[in-house]
């Protein structure tokens, strides 16, 4: 079972954007309908994706096996920043679920879900991954070691891949 709890590297950006679109859709439904119970499956999905990439995530499976292949050839991007972005999403959605279920805080849950609208919207619509940007800053500051993502540390590798 060593491959069950691994995150893919590289990642198909089209699949990542499809997952973000699914997250965006669920968050918009939760906000529009008041169905804040949806924060729980959102949080569980993020936890599954951090632990295993798409393997344990129904949304991840749909994105990688069904939708992304129909969008054309894969566009590969480094995996570690995407995993970091999923971890940030995990924190936000777990806190949103806790604030809703444990404290019944409409305001804080709404704010946290609004943050998810921004992040998932940017990723799914414009391919701007806020978690990936934060990952890059943390690498440059030395908080994340360079060996965590060789492709992130050496941008020339990305140019060789596209050539």
C-alpha positions, 0 to 999 in steps of 0.5 A: 500500500505504499502508493496509496498515500502518495501525491502525483508528481507531476500533476496534470494541470487540467485535472487540478483545474477541474477539481478546483471547478468542482470545489467552486461549484460546491462552495457556490451551492453552499453559499447560495442555498445555506447548505453549510453542511457541504463544508464537511464533504468539502473538507473530507475531499481536501483531506483525501487529496492531500493524503493521496492525490486523486486516489481517495477523492471522488472528485479527484477521480472524476477529474483525472479519469473522466473530465481532464482526458477529454480536455486534450493532452495533459499539461504537466506541472510540479506536484508539491505546490499543488499538494501544498495548495490542497493542504491550504484548502484542507485547513480552510474547509476544516476550519469552516466545517468546525465553525459551522458544526461546532459553533454555528458561526454563519459569519465566519463560515461564510467568510471562509467559504468566500475565500474558497470561492476566490482561490478555487475561482482563480485556479479553475478559471484563470489557472492562478494557483494561490497555494502554488504562489505561496509555496514559491514564496516559502521556497524562496524564503527557505521555509520549504527546502529546495529539494522538496520540488526540484522543478520549482527551484529550477524554472529552466526545467519547465522550459525544457519540458515545453520545448 
